[in-house]
Amino acid sequence: MRIGVDLDGVLYEWEKTARYMLREVLPNSPYPKDGPLGQTSADWNYIENNVDPEHWGWLWTEGVRLGLFRHGHMFPGTIKYMRMLADLGEVIIITHRPKAAVPDTLAWLGYQQLPLSGIHILTNEEPKSGVKVDYFIDDKVENCWDVYQNTGATVFLMNRPWNQFRGSWNNTVDNLKEFYLEILGGGL
């Protein structure tokens, strides 16, 4: 069995790291902790919509260079349930990242010592459905639809504050434990 897992928003707290960097690392940051960037993103474009376009560009250039994809935390339970998923089958990371973030992504994954069977870092917005898996989890509805429609995999959306307007997507889990239990139970 092959289990595809997204990084950002599933394992890695990207939005928390991005908000921190825009508040604390951006030179002369105008964003206080008690402002919008001190709060969890309410929708997919929340951070971009709450910063100056120049600062959004900084995040994806200088911010990447300074560690946007090198530093940051995992969601609670990540290590435990990634190990348990690996007991069920091959765990494959499938993520979209800028090309400049590939070395940091590999270093971060190596540091975490997760039991992975493969890593697919898609740097040109290639569809995630190009990687064949039996189960898949992501926090972006469009990626879930792509994999579901093009692979026959059982697909789950990680329930996050920024994807609450997900339309008709019903296969949701709140954490990796629930994803693991769904796989144990044979999916939906």
Salt bridges, closest charged atoms under 4 A:
ASP6 OD1 - LYS128 NZ 2.82
ASP8 OD1 - ARG97 NH2 2.58
GLU15 OE1 - ARG19 NE 2.81
GLU62 OE2 - ARG65 NH2 2.33
GLU90 OE1 - ARG2 NH1 3.36
ASP104 OD1 - ARG70 NE 3.01
ASP138 OD2 - LYS128 NZ 2.70
